[in-house]
Amino acid sequence: MCMPTLDRRVQVLFDPVQYAALEREASKRNQSVGAVIREAVGERLRASTTDKQAALARLLARADSLTSEPIDWEREKDAFEWDLP
């Protein structure tokens, strides 16, 4: 397995309670705090992409439907931004 090159540094400040929770989580997983944070960021970015893909699929399904009423583009835009069904 090839490890990606980590070449960007970011400084993030946590309050003592958050950082203690991160340390406990890292210890449970036998990982560094940085690895736990990178994993959480990766999960969030994947979820964001999935949400956008689902919203686009809903929009395209409505556009393809011959029986649907005309699309209210302002409502669809709001639904896309807020990821409403």
LOTORKE-819772 format. One record per residue: residue number from 1; y, z, x of N, C-alpha, C, CB in turn; chain. Coordinates in steps of 0.05 Angstrom, whole numbers, plus 5000, padded with zeros to 4 digits. Glycine has a CB too. Example, Ala and Ser with C-alpha at 12.3 -4.5 7.8 and 13.67 -1.06 7.14 Angstrom:
2
<rec n="1" n_v="4886" n_w="5156" n_u="5264" ca_v="4910" ca_w="5156" ca_u="5246" c_v="4934" c_w="5156" c_u="5264" cb_v="4911" cb_w="5181" cb_u="5226" chain="A"/>
<rec n="2" n_v="4955" n_w="5142" n_u="5257" ca_v="4979" ca_w="5143" ca_u="5273" c_v="5001" c_w="5157" c_u="5258" cb_v="4988" cb_w="5114" cb_u="5282" chain="A"/>
***
This chain:
85
<rec n="1" n_v="4976" n_w="5000" n_u="5017" ca_v="5000" ca_w="5000" ca_u="5000" c_v="5025" c_w="5000" c_u="5018" cb_v="5000" cb_w="5024" cb_u="4981" chain="A"/>
<rec n="2" n_v="5043" n_w="4983" n_u="5012" ca_v="5067" ca_w="4980" ca_u="5028" c_v="5090" c_w="4997" c_u="5016" cb_v="5076" cb_w="4950" cb_u="5030" chain="A"/>
<rec n="3" n_v="5102" n_w="5013" n_u="5033" ca_v="5124" ca_w="5031" ca_u="5025" c_v="5150" c_w="5015" c_u="5027" cb_v="5125" cb_w="5057" cb_u="5042" chain="A"/>
<rec n="4" n_v="5165" n_w="5014" n_u="5005" ca_v="5191" ca_w="5000" ca_u="5007" c_v="5210" c_w="5014" c_u="5027" cb_v="5204" cb_w="4998" cb_u="4979" chain="A"/>
<rec n="5" n_v="5227" n_w="4998" n_u="5039" ca_v="5246" ca_w="5009" ca_u="5058" c_v="5268" c_w="5023" c_u="5042" cb_v="5258" cb_w="4987" cb_u="5076" chain="A"/>
<rec n="6" n_v="5273" n_w="5048" n_u="5049" ca_v="5295" ca_w="5063" ca_u="5036" c_v="5319" c_w="5061" c_u="5055" cb_v="5286" cb_w="5093" cb_u="5030" chain="A"/>
<rec n="7" n_v="5340" n_w="5047" n_u="5046" ca_v="5362" ca_w="5043" ca_u="5063" c_v="5389" c_w="5049" c_u="5051" cb_v="5362" cb_w="5015" cb_u="5073" chain="A"/>
<rec n="8" n_v="5390" n_w="5062" n_u="5028" ca_v="5415" ca_w="5070" ca_u="5015" c_v="5414" c_w="5100" c_u="5011" cb_v="5419" cb_w="5055" cb_u="4989" chain="A"/>
<rec n="9" n_v="5435" n_w="5113" n_u="5018" ca_v="5437" ca_w="5142" ca_u="5014" c_v="5458" c_w="5148" c_u="4992" cb_v="5445" cb_w="5157" cb_u="5041" chain="A"/>
<rec n="10" n_v="5451" n_w="5167" n_u="4975" ca_v="5469" ca_w="5175" ca_u="4953" c_v="5471" c_w="5205" c_u="4954" cb_v="5458" cb_w="5164" cb_u="4925" chain="A"/>
<rec n="11" n_v="5495" n_w="5215" n_u="4949" ca_v="5498" ca_w="5244" ca_u="4948" c_v="5502" c_w="5251" c_u="4918" cb_v="5523" cb_w="5254" cb_u="4965" chain="A"/>
<rec n="12" n_v="5485" n_w="5269" n_u="4909" ca_v="5486" ca_w="5279" ca_u="4882" c_v="5487" c_w="5309" c_u="4883" cb_v="5462" cb_w="5269" cb_u="4865" chain="A"/>
<rec n="13" n_v="5505" n_w="5321" n_u="4868" ca_v="5507" ca_w="5350" ca_u="4868" c_v="5494" c_w="5361" c_u="4843" cb_v="5537" cb_w="5359" cb_u="4869" chain="A"/>
<rec n="14" n_v="5478" n_w="5382" n_u="4846" ca_v="5464" ca_w="5395" ca_u="4824" c_v="5473" c_w="5424" c_u="4823" cb_v="5434" cb_w="5393" cb_u="4826" chain="A"/>
<rec n="15" n_v="5473" n_w="5435" n_u="4799" ca_v="5478" ca_w="5464" ca_u="4797" c_v="5453" c_w="5479" c_u="4806" cb_v="5486" cb_w="5473" cb_u="4768" chain="A"/>
<rec n="16" n_v="5455" n_w="5504" n_u="4813" ca_v="5432" ca_w="5519" ca_u="4824" c_v="5407" c_w="5518" c_u="4806" cb_v="5440" cb_w="5547" cb_u="4829" chain="A"/>
<rec n="17" n_v="5411" n_w="5520" n_u="4780" ca_v="5389" ca_w="5520" ca_u="4761" c_v="5374" c_w="5493" c_u="4762" cb_v="5398" cb_w="5527" cb_u="4733" chain="A"/>
<rec n="18" n_v="5389" n_w="5471" n_u="4761" ca_v="5377" ca_w="5445" ca_u="4762" c_v="5362" c_w="5441" c_u="4788" cb_v="5398" cb_w="5423" cb_u="4759" chain="A"/>
<rec n="19" n_v="5375" n_w="5448" n_u="4810" ca_v="5362" ca_w="5444" ca_u="4836" c_v="5336" c_w="5460" c_u="4839" cb_v="5381" cb_w="5450" cb_u="4859" chain="A"/>
<rec n="20" n_v="5337" n_w="5485" n_u="4829" ca_v="5313" ca_w="5502" ca_u="4830" c_v="5290" c_w="5489" c_u="4814" cb_v="5319" cb_w="5530" cb_u="4819" chain="A"/>
<rec n="21" n_v="5297" n_w="5478" n_u="4791" ca_v="5277" ca_w="5464" ca_u="4774" c_v="5266" c_w="5439" c_u="4789" cb_v="5289" cb_w="5455" cb_u="4747" chain="A"/>
<rec n="22" n_v="5283" n_w="5425" n_u="4803" ca_v="5274" ca_w="5402" ca_u="4819" c_v="5255" c_w="5411" c_u="4841" cb_v="5298" cb_w="5387" cb_u="4831" chain="A"/>
<rec n="23" n_v="5262" n_w="5433" n_u="4854" ca_v="5245" ca_w="5443" ca_u="4876" c_v="5218" c_w="5452" c_u="4865" cb_v="5259" cb_w="5467" cb_u="4890" chain="A"/>
<rec n="24" n_v="5217" n_w="5465" n_u="4842" ca_v="5192" ca_w="5473" ca_u="4830" c_v="5175" c_w="5448" c_u="4823" cb_v="5197" cb_w="5490" cb_u="4805" chain="A"/>
<rec n="25" n_v="5188" n_w="5428" n_u="4811" ca_v="5173" ca_w="5404" ca_u="4804" c_v="5162" c_w="5390" c_u="4829" cb_v="5192" cb_w="5385" cb_u="4788" chain="A"/>
<rec n="26" n_v="5179" n_w="5388" n_u="4849" ca_v="5170" ca_w="5375" ca_u="4874" c_v="5147" c_w="5390" c_u="4886" cb_v="5193" cb_w="5374" cb_u="4894" chain="A"/>
<rec n="27" n_v="5148" n_w="5417" n_u="4886" ca_v="5127" ca_w="5433" ca_u="4897" c_v="5101" c_w="5429" c_u="4882" cb_v="5135" cb_w="5463" cb_u="4897" chain="A"/>
<rec n="28" n_v="5103" n_w="5429" n_u="4855" ca_v="5079" ca_w="5424" ca_u="4838" c_v="5065" c_w="5397" c_u="4845" cb_v="5086" cb_w="5425" cb_u="4808" chain="A"/>
<rec n="29" n_v="5082" n_w="5377" n_u="4850" ca_v="5071" ca_w="5350" ca_u="4856" c_v="5066" c_w="5345" c_u="4885" cb_v="5091" cb_w="5330" cb_u="4846" chain="A"/>
<rec n="30" n_v="5072" n_w="5365" n_u="4902" ca_v="5069" ca_w="5362" ca_u="4931" c_v="5085" c_w="5338" c_u="4941" cb_v="5039" cb_w="5359" cb_u="4938" chain="A"/>
<rec n="31" n_v="5110" n_w="5337" n_u="4931" ca_v="5129" ca_w="5315" ca_u="4938" c_v="5155" c_w="5328" c_u="4947" cb_v="5133" cb_w="5296" cb_u="4914" chain="A"/>
<rec n="32" n_v="5172" n_w="5311" n_u="4958" ca_v="5199" ca_w="5320" ca_u="4964" c_v="5216" c_w="5319" c_u="4939" cb_v="5211" cb_w="5302" cb_u="4987" chain="A"/>
<rec n="33" n_v="5238" n_w="5333" n_u="4940" ca_v="5258" ca_w="5332" ca_u="4918" c_v="5268" c_w="5303" c_u="4914" cb_v="5281" cb_w="5351" cb_u="4923" chain="A"/>
<rec n="34" n_v="5273" n_w="5290" n_u="4937" ca_v="5282" ca_w="5262" ca_u="4935" c_v="5262" c_w="5244" c_u="4921" cb_v="5287" cb_w="5252" cb_u="4963" chain="A"/>
<rec n="35" n_v="5236" n_w="5248" n_u="4927" ca_v="5216" ca_w="5231" ca_u="4914" c_v="5215" c_w="5236" c_u="4884" cb_v="5188" cb_w="5237" cb_u="4926" chain="A"/>
<rec n="36" n_v="5219" n_w="5261" n_u="4875" ca_v="5220" ca_w="5267" ca_u="4847" c_v="5244" c_w="5253" c_u="4834" cb_v="5221" cb_w="5298" cb_u="4842" chain="A"/>
<rec n="37" n_v="5267" n_w="5255" n_u="4847" ca_v="5291" ca_w="5242" ca_u="4836" c_v="5288" c_w="5212" c_u="4835" cb_v="5315" cb_w="5250" cb_u="4854" chain="A"/>
<rec n="38" n_v="5277" n_w="5199" n_u="4856" ca_v="5273" ca_w="5170" ca_u="4856" c_v="5254" c_w="5162" c_u="4834" cb_v="5261" cb_w="5161" cb_u="4883" chain="A"/>
<rec n="39" n_v="5233" n_w="5178" n_u="4829" ca_v="5214" ca_w="5171" ca_u="4807" c_v="5228" c_w="5173" c_u="4780" cb_v="5190" cb_w="5191" cb_u="4808" chain="A"/>
<rec n="40" n_v="5244" n_w="5194" n_u="4776" ca_v="5259" ca_w="5197" ca_u="4751" c_v="5278" c_w="5173" c_u="4746" cb_v="5274" cb_w="5223" cb_u="4750" chain="A"/>
<rec n="41" n_v="5292" n_w="5165" n_u="4767" ca_v="5311" ca_w="5143" ca_u="4765" c_v="5296" c_w="5117" c_u="4758" cb_v="5327" cb_w="5139" cb_u="4791" chain="A"/>
<rec n="42" n_v="5273" n_w="5113" n_u="4772" ca_v="5257" ca_w="5089" ca_u="4766" c_v="5248" c_w="5088" c_u="4737" cb_v="5233" cb_w="5088" cb_u="4784" chain="A"/>
<rec n="43" n_v="5238" n_w="5111" n_u="4727" ca_v="5229" ca_w="5112" ca_u="4699" c_v="5252" c_w="5106" c_u="4680" cb_v="5218" cb_w="5140" cb_u="4693" chain="A"/>
<rec n="44" n_v="5276" n_w="5117" n_u="4686" ca_v="5299" ca_w="5112" ca_u="4668" c_v="5307" c_w="5083" c_u="4668" cb_v="5323" cb_w="5130" cb_u="4677" chain="A"/>
<rec n="45" n_v="5306" n_w="5070" n_u="4692" ca_v="5314" ca_w="5042" ca_u="4693" c_v="5294" c_w="5025" c_u="4679" cb_v="5316" cb_w="5034" cb_u="4723" chain="A"/>
<rec n="46" n_v="5268" n_w="5031" n_u="4682" ca_v="5247" ca_w="5016" ca_u="4667" c_v="5250" c_w="5019" c_u="4637" cb_v="5219" cb_w="5025" cb_u="4676" chain="A"/>
<rec n="47" n_v="5256" n_w="5043" n_u="4628" ca_v="5260" ca_w="5048" ca_u="4599" c_v="5284" c_w="5033" c_u="4589" cb_v="5264" cb_w="5078" cb_u="4594" chain="A"/>
<rec n="48" n_v="5305" n_w="5031" n_u="4604" ca_v="5329" ca_w="5017" ca_u="4596" c_v="5323" c_w="4987" c_u="4593" cb_v="5352" cb_w="5020" cb_u="4616" chain="A"/>
<rec n="49" n_v="5308" n_w="4976" n_u="4611" ca_v="5300" ca_w="4948" ca_u="4610" c_v="5282" c_w="4943" c_u="4585" cb_v="5285" cb_w="4939" cb_u="4635" chain="A"/>
<rec n="50" n_v="5263" n_w="4961" n_u="4580" ca_v="5245" ca_w="4958" ca_u="4557" c_v="5261" c_w="4959" c_u="4531" cb_v="5224" cb_w="4980" cb_u="4558" chain="A"/>
<rec n="51" n_v="5280" n_w="4978" n_u="4529" ca_v="5297" ca_w="4980" ca_u="4505" c_v="5312" c_w="4954" c_u="4500" cb_v="5316" cb_w="5003" cb_u="4508" chain="A"/>
<rec n="52" n_v="5323" n_w="4942" n_u="4521" ca_v="5339" ca_w="4917" ca_u="4518" c_v="5320" c_w="4894" c_u="4510" cb_v="5353" cb_w="4911" cb_u="4544" chain="A"/>
<rec n="53" n_v="5296" n_w="4893" n_u="4522" ca_v="5278" ca_w="4872" ca_u="4514" c_v="5269" c_w="4875" c_u="4485" cb_v="5253" cb_w="4873" cb_u="4533" chain="A"/>
<rec n="54" n_v="5265" n_w="4899" n_u="4476" ca_v="5257" ca_w="4904" ca_u="4448" c_v="5279" c_w="4896" c_u="4429" cb_v="5249" cb_w="4933" cb_u="4443" chain="A"/>
<rec n="55" n_v="5304" n_w="4902" n_u="4436" ca_v="5327" ca_w="4895" ca_u="4419" c_v="5330" c_w="4865" c_u="4418" cb_v="5353" cb_w="4908" cb_u="4430" chain="A"/>
<rec n="56" n_v="5326" n_w="4851" n_u="4440" ca_v="5328" ca_w="4822" ca_u="4441" c_v="5305" c_w="4810" c_u="4424" cb_v="5327" cb_w="4811" cb_u="4469" chain="A"/>
<rec n="57" n_v="5281" n_w="4821" n_u="4426" ca_v="5259" ca_w="4811" ca_u="4410" c_v="5264" c_w="4813" c_u="4380" cb_v="5233" cb_w="4825" cb_u="4418" chain="A"/>
<rec n="58" n_v="5276" n_w="4836" n_u="4372" ca_v="5283" ca_w="4840" ca_u="4344" c_v="5303" c_w="4819" c_u="4335" cb_v="5294" cb_w="4868" cb_u="4339" chain="A"/>
<rec n="59" n_v="5323" n_w="4814" n_u="4351" ca_v="5344" ca_w="4795" ca_u="4345" c_v="5332" c_w="4767" c_u="4342" cb_v="5366" cb_w="4796" cb_u="4366" chain="A"/>
<rec n="60" n_v="5316" n_w="4760" n_u="4361" ca_v="5304" ca_w="4733" ca_u="4361" c_v="5285" c_w="4730" c_u="4337" cb_v="5289" cb_w="4727" cb_u="4387" chain="A"/>
<rec n="61" n_v="5270" n_w="4750" n_u="4330" ca_v="5253" ca_w="4749" ca_u="4307" c_v="5269" c_w="4745" c_u="4281" cb_v="5236" cb_w="4775" cb_u="4304" chain="A"/>
<rec n="62" n_v="5292" n_w="4758" n_u="4279" ca_v="5309" ca_w="4754" ca_u="4256" c_v="5320" c_w="4726" c_u="4255" cb_v="5332" cb_w="4775" cb_u="4255" chain="A"/>
<rec n="63" n_v="5328" n_w="4716" n_u="4279" ca_v="5340" ca_w="4689" ca_u="4280" c_v="5320" c_w="4668" c_u="4273" cb_v="5352" cb_w="4684" cb_u="4308" chain="A"/>
<rec n="64" n_v="5294" n_w="4673" n_u="4280" ca_v="5273" ca_w="4653" ca_u="4275" c_v="5264" c_w="4653" c_u="4246" cb_v="5249" cb_w="4658" cb_u="4293" chain="A"/>
<rec n="65" n_v="5269" n_w="4674" n_u="4231" ca_v="5260" ca_w="4677" ca_u="4204" c_v="5276" c_w="4659" c_u="4185" cb_v="5261" cb_w="4706" cb_u="4195" chain="A"/>
<rec n="66" n_v="5263" n_w="4642" n_u="4171" ca_v="5276" ca_w="4623" ca_u="4153" c_v="5285" c_w="4638" c_u="4127" cb_v="5259" cb_w="4599" cb_u="4146" chain="A"/>
<rec n="67" n_v="5272" n_w="4660" n_u="4121" ca_v="5278" ca_w="4674" ca_u="4096" c_v="5298" c_w="4696" c_u="4099" cb_v="5252" cb_w="4685" cb_u="4084" chain="A"/>
<rec n="68" n_v="5306" n_w="4702" n_u="4123" ca_v="5324" ca_w="4724" ca_u="4127" c_v="5352" c_w="4716" c_u="4119" cb_v="5324" cb_w="4735" cb_u="4156" chain="A"/>
<rec n="69" n_v="5367" n_w="4737" n_u="4111" ca_v="5395" ca_w="4732" ca_u="4105" c_v="5411" c_w="4726" c_u="4130" cb_v="5408" cb_w="4757" cb_u="4090" chain="A"/>
<rec n="70" n_v="5435" n_w="4715" n_u="4128" ca_v="5451" ca_w="4709" ca_u="4152" c_v="5454" c_w="4733" c_u="4169" cb_v="5478" cb_w="4697" cb_u="4144" chain="A"/>
<rec n="71" n_v="5454" n_w="4729" n_u="4195" ca_v="5457" ca_w="4751" ca_u="4213" c_v="5486" c_w="4761" c_u="4215" cb_v="5447" cb_w="4743" cb_u="4241" chain="A"/>
<rec n="72" n_v="5489" n_w="4787" n_u="4212" ca_v="5515" ca_w="4800" ca_u="4215" c_v="5518" c_w="4806" c_u="4245" cb_v="5518" cb_w="4826" cb_u="4197" chain="A"/>
<rec n="73" n_v="5531" n_w="4789" n_u="4260" ca_v="5531" ca_w="4791" ca_u="4289" c_v="5544" c_w="4817" c_u="4299" cb_v="5545" cb_w="4767" cb_u="4301" chain="A"/>
<rec n="74" n_v="5564" n_w="4827" n_u="4285" ca_v="5577" ca_w="4852" ca_u="4293" c_v="5557" c_w="4875" c_u="4290" cb_v="5602" cb_w="4857" cb_u="4276" chain="A"/>
<rec n="75" n_v="5542" n_w="4876" n_u="4268" ca_v="5522" ca_w="4896" ca_u="4265" c_v="5500" c_w="4894" c_u="4286" cb_v="5509" cb_w="4895" cb_u="4236" chain="A"/>
<rec n="76" n_v="5491" n_w="4869" n_u="4291" ca_v="5470" ca_w="4865" ca_u="4311" c_v="5480" c_w="4874" c_u="4339" cb_v="5462" cb_w="4835" cb_u="4312" chain="A"/>
<rec n="77" n_v="5505" n_w="4868" n_u="4345" ca_v="5516" ca_w="4877" ca_u="4370" c_v="5516" c_w="4907" c_u="4372" cb_v="5545" cb_w="4866" cb_u="4374" chain="A"/>
<rec n="78" n_v="5524" n_w="4920" n_u="4351" ca_v="5524" ca_w="4950" ca_u="4351" c_v="5495" c_w="4960" c_u="4353" cb_v="5536" cb_w="4961" cb_u="4325" chain="A"/>
<rec n="79" n_v="5476" n_w="4948" n_u="4339" ca_v="5448" ca_w="4956" ca_u="4341" c_v="5437" c_w="4952" c_u="4369" cb_v="5431" cb_w="4940" cb_u="4320" chain="A"/>
<rec n="80" n_v="5445" n_w="4931" n_u="4382" ca_v="5436" ca_w="4926" ca_u="4409" c_v="5447" c_w="4947" c_u="4428" cb_v="5444" cb_w="4898" cb_u="4418" chain="A"/>
<rec n="81" n_v="5473" n_w="4953" n_u="4425" ca_v="5486" ca_w="4972" ca_u="4443" c_v="5475" c_w="5000" c_u="4439" cb_v="5516" cb_w="4972" cb_u="4439" chain="A"/>
<rec n="82" n_v="5468" n_w="5007" n_u="4414" ca_v="5459" ca_w="5034" ca_u="4407" c_v="5429" c_w="5035" c_u="4404" cb_v="5472" cb_w="5045" cb_u="4382" chain="A"/>
<rec n="83" n_v="5415" n_w="5011" n_u="4406" ca_v="5387" ca_w="5008" ca_u="4403" c_v="5377" c_w="5019" c_u="4377" cb_v="5372" cb_w="5021" cb_u="4426" chain="A"/>
<rec n="84" n_v="5390" n_w="5010" n_u="4355" ca_v="5382" ca_w="5018" ca_u="4329" c_v="5361" c_w="4998" c_u="4319" cb_v="5406" cb_w="5020" cb_u="4310" chain="A"/>
<rec n="85" n_v="5342" n_w="5007" n_u="4302" ca_v="5322" ca_w="4989" ca_u="4292" c_v="5334" c_w="4970" c_u="4271" cb_v="5299" cb_w="5004" cb_u="4279" chain="A"/>
***
